[in-house]
């Protein structure tokens, strides 16, 4: 666990799934372009309606469907409230 943050686990609903392909050779010259595919599962925590984005591998992305109920663990900054490190368990 990181210092200055708290880890929270709870039930969430999958609200969306996004896939961003890796950049092509022409696009790699631009700033901020990813060099590998990204799979993102967007969730909403049931108890407080907080949105948590989970970056995952392709196999987990394919197993989960929109509307599924999942258990999500994430870290939240004590001072800023920033959320990161979301994981589906």
C-alpha positions as CSV (number, residue, x, y, z in Angstrom):
1,X,0.0,0.0,0.0
2,X,1.2,3.5,-0.8
3,X,1.8,6.1,1.8
4,X,-0.8,9.0,1.8
5,X,-3.6,6.9,0.4
6,X,-6.3,4.5,1.4
7,X,-7.3,1.3,-0.3
8,X,-11.0,0.7,-0.8
9,X,-12.9,-2.4,-1.9
10,X,-16.5,-2.6,-2.9
11,X,-19.2,-3.8,-5.3
12,X,-19.5,-2.0,-8.6
13,X,-21.5,-2.2,-11.9
14,X,-19.7,-2.3,-15.2
15,X,-20.9,0.8,-17.2
16,X,-18.8,0.7,-20.3
17,X,-15.8,-1.0,-21.9
18,X,-13.3,0.9,-24.1
19,X,-10.5,-0.4,-26.3
20,X,-7.7,1.9,-27.6
21,X,-5.4,0.3,-30.2
22,X,-1.7,0.9,-30.2
23,X,-0.4,3.7,-32.4
24,X,0.6,3.1,-36.0
25,X,4.1,3.9,-37.1
26,X,2.9,7.3,-38.4
27,X,1.2,8.2,-35.2
28,X,4.1,7.3,-32.8
29,X,5.8,10.7,-33.6
30,X,3.0,12.5,-31.8
31,X,3.2,13.3,-28.1
32,X,1.0,11.2,-25.7
33,X,0.4,8.4,-28.2
34,X,0.4,4.9,-26.6
35,X,2.7,2.2,-28.0
36,X,0.5,-0.7,-26.9
37,X,-3.2,-1.6,-26.9
38,X,-5.3,-0.5,-23.9
39,X,-8.3,-2.2,-22.5
40,X,-10.3,-0.1,-20.0
41,X,-13.4,-1.2,-18.0
42,X,-15.4,1.7,-16.6
43,X,-17.3,1.0,-13.4
44,X,-19.5,2.8,-10.9
45,X,-19.3,1.9,-7.2
46,X,-22.7,0.9,-5.8
47,X,-22.3,2.5,-2.3
48,X,-21.2,6.0,-3.4
49,X,-21.7,6.2,-7.2
50,X,-17.9,6.9,-7.6
51,X,-16.6,6.2,-11.1
52,X,-13.5,3.9,-11.2
53,X,-11.7,3.1,-14.4
54,X,-9.9,-0.3,-14.5
55,X,-7.0,-0.8,-16.9
56,X,-6.8,-4.5,-17.5
57,X,-5.5,-7.2,-19.8
58,X,-7.4,-8.5,-22.9
59,X,-8.6,-11.7,-21.3
60,X,-10.2,-9.9,-18.3
61,X,-11.7,-7.3,-20.7
62,X,-13.4,-10.1,-22.7
63,X,-14.8,-11.9,-19.6
64,X,-16.6,-8.9,-18.2
65,X,-19.8,-7.5,-19.8
66,X,-21.6,-4.2,-19.4
67,X,-24.1,-4.5,-16.5
68,X,-22.1,-7.1,-14.6
69,X,-21.6,-6.7,-10.9
70,X,-17.9,-6.9,-9.9
71,X,-15.7,-6.4,-6.9
72,X,-13.4,-3.4,-7.4
73,X,-10.3,-2.4,-5.3
74,X,-8.8,1.0,-5.8
75,X,-6.4,3.5,-4.0
76,X,-7.5,7.0,-3.1
77,X,-5.3,9.9,-2.1
78,X,-6.0,11.2,1.4
79,X,-5.4,14.8,0.5
80,X,-6.5,15.2,-3.1
81,X,-9.0,12.4,-3.4
82,X,-7.4,11.2,-6.6
83,X,-8.3,7.6,-7.5
84,X,-5.8,5.2,-9.2
85,X,-4.9,1.5,-9.4
86,X,-8.4,0.2,-9.9
87,X,-8.5,-3.6,-10.1
88,X,-11.4,-6.1,-10.6
89,X,-11.2,-9.1,-8.3
